[in-house]
């Protein structure tokens, strides 16, 4: 079975992070640790935090971040209706400039949903 673009992205991201960690100083390591800790269950569960991360990434128009949080949202069990509402919030906050990112996000979501 061929991997989705999100699965390929996640693999490449993991490999690139190995290079980062090879040369990382304490500042970089602490930032990565803080990022990891932020997305753990707390007052908000992981799923909700990933949904927030996706919306923030869409508003900031960071395609790598959108892909990462899209994949994590899928892994955390976000359903189609929740995904559509996440995209809607990102679009209303970010404006029409987010539309190209929205298009790609829906395409990648569809790939994940239909990979089996």
N, CA, C and O atoms as a DFTB+ gen file, in Angstrom:
464 C
 N C O
     1  1       0.853      -1.178       0.000
     2  2       0.000       0.000       0.000
     3  2       0.896       1.238       0.000
     4  3       1.812       1.360       0.813
     5  1       0.616       2.142      -0.918
     6  2       1.415       3.370      -1.025
     7  2       1.107       4.298       0.146
     8  3      -0.034       4.399       0.597
     9  1       2.143       4.968       0.624
    10  2       1.990       5.887       1.745
    11  2       1.348       7.186       1.273
    12  3       1.518       7.614       0.132
    13  1       0.603       7.798       2.196
    14  2       0.006       9.098       1.889
    15  2       1.083      10.175       1.964
    16  3       2.171       9.941       2.490
    17  1       0.773      11.350       1.438
    18  2       1.722      12.455       1.501
    19  2       2.016      12.832       2.951
    20  3       3.133      13.244       3.262
    21  1       1.040      12.700       3.835
    22  2       1.252      13.004       5.252
    23  2       2.192      11.973       5.873
    24  3       3.090      12.338       6.632
    25  1       2.003      10.712       5.567
    26  2       2.889       9.673       6.097
    27  2       4.320       9.881       5.604
    28  3       5.270       9.723       6.371
    29  1       4.476      10.233       4.334
    30  2       5.809      10.528       3.797
    31  2       6.411      11.743       4.497
    32  3       7.593      11.747       4.842
    33  1       5.592      12.773       4.705
    34  2       6.053      13.971       5.408
    35  2       6.539      13.616       6.807
    36  3       7.611      14.058       7.220
    37  1       5.757      12.819       7.543
    38  2       6.119      12.461       8.913
    39  2       7.448      11.699       8.946
    40  3       8.267      11.925       9.837
    41  1       7.664      10.810       7.994
    42  2       8.929      10.077       7.938
    43  2      10.097      11.013       7.668
    44  3      11.139      10.917       8.317
    45  1       9.923      11.915       6.712
    46  2      10.986      12.867       6.401
    47  2      11.257      13.776       7.605
    48  3      12.412      14.071       7.913
    49  1      10.208      14.214       8.276
    50  2      10.341      15.075       9.452
    51  2      11.158      14.374      10.530
    52  3      12.030      14.980      11.154
    53  1      10.870      13.100      10.744
    54  2      11.599      12.334      11.751
    55  2      13.086      12.244      11.400
    56  3      13.945      12.404      12.267
    57  1      13.382      11.988      10.130
    58  2      14.781      11.914       9.694
    59  2      15.481      13.269       9.851
    60  3      16.626      13.328      10.299
    61  1      14.805      14.337       9.489
    62  2      15.405      15.672       9.624
    63  2      15.622      16.036      11.088
    64  3      16.610      16.686      11.431
    65  1      14.705      15.620      11.944
    66  2      14.882      15.878      13.380
    67  2      16.110      15.155      13.934
    68  3      16.727      15.629      14.888
    69  1      16.467      14.020      13.349
    70  2      17.684      13.329      13.770
    71  2      18.911      14.200      13.502
    72  3      19.831      14.238      14.319
    73  1      18.931      14.894      12.370
    74  2      20.028      15.823      12.086
    75  2      20.035      16.981      13.076
    76  3      21.087      17.387      13.570
    77  1      18.857      17.501      13.357
    78  2      18.765      18.602      14.319
    79  2      19.364      18.166      15.648
    80  3      20.198      18.866      16.221
    81  1      18.938      17.014      16.132
    82  2      19.399      16.549      17.439
    83  2      20.880      16.191      17.446
    84  3      21.526      16.243      18.492
    85  1      21.410      15.834      16.308
    86  2      22.843      15.537      16.204
    87  2      23.671      16.771      16.575
    88  3      24.734      16.646      17.182
    89  1      23.190      17.943      16.216
    90  2      23.934      19.176      16.431
    91  2      23.314      20.093      17.489
    92  3      23.873      21.145      17.802
    93  1      22.191      19.709      18.026
    94  2      21.422      20.587      18.912
    95  2      22.176      20.926      20.194
    96  3      22.847      20.087      20.796
    97  1      22.036      22.186      20.584
    98  2      22.529      22.596      21.893
    99  2      21.371      22.528      22.884
   100  3      20.275      22.096      22.527
   101  1      21.600      22.944      24.105
   102  2      20.556      22.853      25.128
   103  2      19.330      23.704      24.799
   104  3      18.209      23.325      25.140
   105  1      19.527      24.834      24.149
   106  2      18.391      25.685      23.801
   107  2      17.435      24.947      22.862
   108  3      16.225      24.930      23.087
   109  1      17.978      24.345      21.822
   110  2      17.152      23.599      20.864
   111  2      16.494      22.407      21.553
   112  3      15.304      22.158      21.362
   113  1      17.257      21.677      22.344
   114  2      16.708      20.504      23.036
   115  2      15.587      20.913      23.986
   116  3      14.573      20.223      24.081
   117  1      15.760      22.012      24.677
   118  2      14.719      22.478      25.596
   119  2      13.472      22.903      24.843
   120  3      12.358      22.632      25.293
   121  1      13.637      23.563      23.706
   122  2      12.483      23.966      22.908
   123  2      11.709      22.735      22.440
   124  3      10.483      22.690      22.552
   125  1      12.417      21.745      21.921
   126  2      11.760      20.517      21.463
   127  2      11.049      19.824      22.623
   128  3       9.942      19.312      22.458
   129  1      11.683      19.806      23.796
   130  2      11.068      19.193      24.969
   131  2       9.800      19.940      25.381
   132  3       8.789      19.320      25.710
   133  1       9.857      21.255      25.362
   134  2       8.693      22.064      25.716
   135  2       7.553      21.803      24.736
   136  3       6.398      21.679      25.143
   137  1       7.877      21.720      23.449
   138  2       6.868      21.419      22.438
   139  2       6.211      20.078      22.737
   140  3       4.986      19.957      22.700
   141  1       7.023      19.078      23.032
   142  2       6.507      17.745      23.336
   143  2       5.607      17.765      24.573
   144  3       4.536      17.159      24.575
   145  1       6.039      18.454      25.607
   146  2       5.261      18.523      26.843
   147  2       3.940      19.260      26.644
   148  3       2.933      18.904      27.256
   149  1       3.939      20.269      25.805
   150  2       2.738      21.077      25.580
   151  2       1.601      20.246      25.004
   152  3       0.439      20.487      25.329
   153  1       1.911      19.287      24.165
   154  2       0.870      18.508      23.489
   155  2       0.471      17.241      24.240
   156  3      -0.258      16.414      23.694
   157  1       0.925      17.073      25.463
   158  2       0.477      15.943      26.294
   159  2      -0.890      16.260      26.888
   160  3      -1.300      17.419      26.954
   161  1      -1.589      15.215      27.318
   162  2      -2.862      15.411      28.011
   163  2      -2.647      16.270      29.248
   164  3      -1.669      16.099      29.977
   165  1      -3.551      17.171      29.468
   166  2      -3.549      18.038      30.647
   167  2      -4.983      18.469      30.874
   168  3      -5.897      17.651      30.759
   169  1      -5.201      19.737      31.194
   170  2      -6.568      20.248      31.306
   171  2      -7.290      20.056      29.972
   172  3      -8.495      19.806      29.935
   173  1      -6.533      20.177      28.876
   174  2      -7.045      19.846      27.539
   175  2      -6.413      18.529      27.115
   176  3      -5.241      18.281      27.398
   177  1      -7.181      17.686      26.440
   178  2      -6.617      16.423      25.969
   179  2      -5.774      16.637      24.711
   180  3      -5.835      17.693      24.082
   181  1      -4.981      15.609      24.351
   182  2      -4.091      15.688      23.189
   183  2      -4.848      16.031      21.918
   184  3      -4.387      16.836      21.109
   185  1      -6.001      15.422      21.747
   186  2      -6.792      15.648      20.536
   187  2      -7.140      17.126      20.394
   188  3      -6.965      17.708      19.323
   189  1      -7.628      17.727      21.463
   190  2      -7.997      19.145      21.421
   191  2      -6.780      20.011      21.139
   192  3      -6.855      20.962      20.360
   193  1      -5.657      19.685      21.772
   194  2      -4.440      20.465      21.561
   195  2      -3.952      20.369      20.115
   196  3      -3.481      21.355      19.550
   197  1      -4.064      19.191      19.523
   198  2      -3.668      19.038      18.117
   199  2      -4.606      19.825      17.207
   200  3      -4.173      20.394      16.205
   201  1      -5.879      19.855      17.553
   202  2      -6.835      20.643      16.773
   203  2      -6.473      22.130      16.852
   204  3      -6.521      22.839      15.847
   205  1      -6.113      22.593      18.044
   206  2      -5.681      23.982      18.210
   207  2      -4.403      24.248      17.414
   208  3      -4.262      25.289      16.772
   209  1      -3.482      23.296      17.465
   210  2      -2.243      23.430      16.702
   211  2      -2.503      23.527      15.205
   212  3      -1.852      24.300      14.502
   213  1      -3.455      22.741      14.724
   214  2      -3.798      22.794      13.300
   215  2      -4.340      24.168      12.931
   216  3      -3.905      24.761      11.943
   217  1      -5.283      24.679      13.714
   218  2      -5.886      25.980      13.414
   219  2      -4.831      27.076      13.445
   220  3      -4.789      27.921      12.552
   221  1      -3.978      27.069      14.468
   222  2      -2.918      28.085      14.550
   223  2      -1.991      27.992      13.343
   224  3      -1.585      29.015      12.792
   225  1      -1.659      26.783      12.935
   226  2      -0.778      26.588      11.785
   227  2      -1.413      27.079      10.500
   228  3      -0.741      27.653       9.643
   229  1      -2.707      26.851      10.369
   230  2      -3.412      27.325       9.174
   231  2      -3.422      28.851       9.125
   232  3      -3.189      29.448       8.074
   233  1      -3.693      29.473      10.267
   234  2      -3.714      30.939      10.318
   235  2      -2.321      31.499      10.005
   236  3      -2.194      32.521       9.330
   237  1      -1.279      30.822      10.501
   238  2       0.092      31.273      10.247
   239  2       0.593      30.860       8.862
   240  3       1.647      31.310       8.413
   241  1      -0.171      30.004       8.198
   242  2       0.125      29.539       6.844
   243  2       1.460      28.798       6.745
   244  3       2.238      28.996       5.811
   245  1       1.697      27.941       7.737
   246  2       2.905      27.114       7.742
   247  2       2.532      25.722       7.240
   248  3       1.936      24.931       7.971
   249  1       2.880      25.431       6.009
   250  2       2.458      24.165       5.395
   251  2       3.011      22.947       6.137
   252  3       2.292      21.965       6.319
   253  1       4.271      22.992       6.565
   254  2       4.820      21.873       7.337
   255  2       4.044      21.677       8.632
   256  3       3.736      20.547       9.012
   257  1       3.728      22.772       9.306
   258  2       2.992      22.686      10.577
   259  2       1.574      22.164      10.344
   260  3       1.069      21.355      11.122
   261  1       0.942      22.630       9.277
   262  2      -0.397      22.143       8.929
   263  2      -0.347      20.632       8.714
   264  3      -1.179      19.898       9.247
   265  1       0.625      20.173       7.937
   266  2       0.746      18.739       7.657
   267  2       0.975      17.948       8.940
   268  3       0.363      16.900       9.147
   269  1       1.854      18.451       9.796
   270  2       2.136      17.744      11.039
   271  2       0.872      17.611      11.890
   272  3       0.516      16.513      12.320
   273  1       0.201      18.733      12.127
   274  2      -0.978      18.695      12.996
   275  2      -2.147      17.963      12.333
   276  3      -2.965      17.357      13.026
   277  1      -2.236      18.011      11.010
   278  2      -3.267      17.254      10.303
   279  2      -3.057      15.760      10.566
   280  3      -4.006      15.045      10.888
   281  1      -1.830      15.300      10.429
   282  2      -1.534      13.898      10.694
   283  2      -1.798      13.508      12.138
   284  3      -2.354      12.444      12.411
   285  1      -1.400      14.366      13.054
   286  2      -1.635      14.088      14.482
   287  2      -3.126      14.108      14.806
   288  3      -3.598      13.297      15.602
   289  1      -3.867      15.024      14.199
   290  2      -5.321      15.047      14.413
   291  2      -5.943      13.736      13.953
   292  3      -6.799      13.174      14.635
   293  1      -5.513      13.256      12.801
   294  2      -6.023      11.986      12.297
   295  2      -5.700      10.866      13.284
   296  3      -6.560      10.044      13.600
   297  1      -4.459      10.837      13.769
   298  2      -4.047       9.808      14.730
   299  2      -4.835       9.899      16.039
   300  3      -5.089       8.880      16.681
   301  1      -5.216      11.095      16.431
   302  2      -5.944      11.294      17.688
   303  2      -7.448      11.077      17.540
   304  3      -8.192      11.215      18.511
   305  1      -7.899      10.737      16.331
   306  2      -9.298      10.366      16.147
   307  2     -10.247      11.488      15.773
   308  3     -11.459      11.361      15.945
   309  1      -9.705      12.591      15.263
   310  2     -10.581      13.663      14.776
   311  2     -11.434      13.098      13.646
   312  3     -10.926      12.402      12.767
   313  1     -12.730      13.396      13.671
   314  2     -13.611      12.895      12.611
   315  2     -13.788      13.962      11.523
   316  3     -13.299      15.084      11.655
   317  1     -14.482      13.601      10.466
   318  2     -14.643      14.507       9.324
   319  2     -15.323      15.817       9.709
   320  3     -14.899      16.888       9.277
   321  1     -16.371      15.736      10.516
   322  2     -17.097      16.947      10.910
   323  2     -16.209      17.867      11.746
   324  3     -16.219      19.084      11.560
   325  1     -15.438      17.277      12.670
   326  2     -14.519      18.082      13.478
   327  2     -13.451      18.723      12.605
   328  3     -13.103      19.889      12.789
   329  1     -12.931      17.951      11.651
   330  2     -11.909      18.479      10.759
   331  2     -12.448      19.665       9.953
   332  3     -11.783      20.692       9.821
   333  1     -13.648      19.508       9.423
   334  2     -14.254      20.585       8.638
   335  2     -14.437      21.843       9.483
   336  3     -14.200      22.951       9.002
   337  1     -14.854      21.682      10.727
   338  2     -15.013      22.850      11.596
   339  2     -13.672      23.474      11.945
   340  3     -13.571      24.697      12.044
   341  1     -12.637      22.655      12.135
   342  2     -11.293      23.197      12.380
   343  2     -10.853      24.065      11.214
   344  3     -10.352      25.173      11.409
   345  1     -11.039      23.561      10.007
   346  2     -10.657      24.306       8.812
   347  2     -11.456      25.603       8.728
   348  3     -10.913      26.647       8.367
   349  1     -12.730      25.539       9.058
   350  2     -13.583      26.734       9.018
   351  2     -13.094      27.797       9.996
   352  3     -13.057      28.982       9.665
   353  1     -12.722      27.376      11.191
   354  2     -12.205      28.339      12.179
   355  2     -10.909      28.961      11.661
   356  3     -10.731      30.177      11.737
   357  1     -10.008      28.138      11.138
   358  2      -8.759      28.657      10.579
   359  2      -8.993      29.638       9.461
   360  3      -8.310      30.657       9.366
   361  1      -9.966      29.334       8.605
   362  2     -10.247      30.220       7.475
   363  2     -10.872      31.528       7.940
   364  3     -10.517      32.588       7.426
   365  1     -11.792      31.482       8.899
   366  2     -12.458      32.705       9.338
   367  2     -11.474      33.606      10.083
   368  3     -11.543      34.829       9.965
   369  1     -10.559      33.007      10.849
   370  2      -9.566      33.811      11.569
   371  2      -8.486      34.311      10.615
   372  3      -8.069      35.467      10.697
   373  1      -8.035      33.447       9.715
   374  2      -6.932      33.793       8.820
   375  2      -7.332      34.522       7.561
   376  3      -6.498      35.175       6.934
   377  1      -8.586      34.426       7.178
   378  2      -9.051      35.102       5.974
   379  2      -8.829      34.292       4.711
   380  3      -8.395      33.141       4.751
   381  1      -9.139      34.922       3.593
   382  2      -9.110      34.218       2.304
   383  2      -7.709      33.763       1.911
   384  3      -7.569      32.882       1.062
   385  1      -6.681      34.336       2.502
   386  2      -5.322      33.907       2.165
   387  2      -5.051      32.465       2.602
   388  3      -4.095      31.843       2.139
   389  1      -5.892      31.935       3.494
   390  2      -5.730      30.549       3.943
   391  2      -6.380      29.541       2.992
   392  3      -6.190      28.336       3.154
   393  1      -7.134      30.009       2.019
   394  2      -7.874      29.107       1.133
   395  2      -6.956      28.096       0.427
   396  3      -7.305      26.917       0.382
   397  1      -5.798      28.499      -0.127
   398  2      -4.932      27.478      -0.740
   399  2      -4.497      26.397       0.252
   400  3      -4.388      25.227      -0.114
   401  1      -4.253      26.782       1.492
   402  2      -3.864      25.817       2.521
   403  2      -5.051      24.908       2.865
   404  3      -4.880      23.715       3.116
   405  1      -6.239      25.486       2.873
   406  2      -7.449      24.717       3.126
   407  2      -7.625      23.650       2.042
   408  3      -7.944      22.501       2.345
   409  1      -7.422      24.025       0.807
   410  2      -7.575      23.078      -0.300
   411  2      -6.640      21.885      -0.126
   412  3      -7.058      20.731      -0.226
   413  1      -5.364      22.186       0.136
   414  2      -4.391      21.102       0.303
   415  2      -4.714      20.260       1.529
   416  3      -4.538      19.041       1.504
   417  1      -5.184      20.891       2.601
   418  2      -5.524      20.151       3.820
   419  2      -6.655      19.163       3.553
   420  3      -6.588      18.014       3.989
   421  1      -7.691      19.598       2.842
   422  2      -8.790      18.681       2.529
   423  2      -8.316      17.527       1.648
   424  3      -8.748      16.390       1.837
   425  1      -7.437      17.804       0.692
   426  2      -6.903      16.748      -0.171
   427  2      -6.123      15.734       0.669
   428  3      -6.288      14.525       0.502
   429  1      -5.275      16.231       1.569
   430  2      -4.469      15.334       2.403
   431  2      -5.337      14.574       3.401
   432  3      -5.071      13.406       3.688
   433  1      -6.365      15.221       3.930
   434  2      -7.303      14.537       4.826
   435  2      -7.975      13.382       4.082
   436  3      -8.114      12.279       4.611
   437  1      -8.388      13.660       2.849
   438  2      -9.024      12.630       2.033
   439  2      -8.075      11.459       1.789
   440  3      -8.495      10.302       1.825
   441  1      -6.798      11.754       1.540
   442  2      -5.799      10.685       1.354
   443  2      -5.741       9.809       2.612
   444  3      -5.770       8.582       2.519
   445  1      -5.661      10.435       3.774
   446  2      -5.610       9.670       5.027
   447  2      -6.866       8.826       5.227
   448  3      -6.784       7.660       5.614
   449  1      -8.012       9.413       4.964
   450  2      -9.295       8.720       5.179
   451  2      -9.452       7.534       4.231
   452  3     -10.113       6.553       4.573
   453  1      -8.861       7.615       3.063
   454  2      -9.096       6.592       2.025
   455  2      -7.864       5.744       1.717
   456  3      -7.782       5.136       0.650
   457  1      -6.914       5.700       2.634
   458  2      -5.681       4.964       2.362
   459  2      -5.865       3.454       2.407
   460  3      -5.028       2.726       1.874
   461  1      -6.918       2.968       3.016
   462  2      -7.124       1.517       3.140
   463  2      -7.837       1.018       1.999
   464  3      -8.108      -0.180       1.916
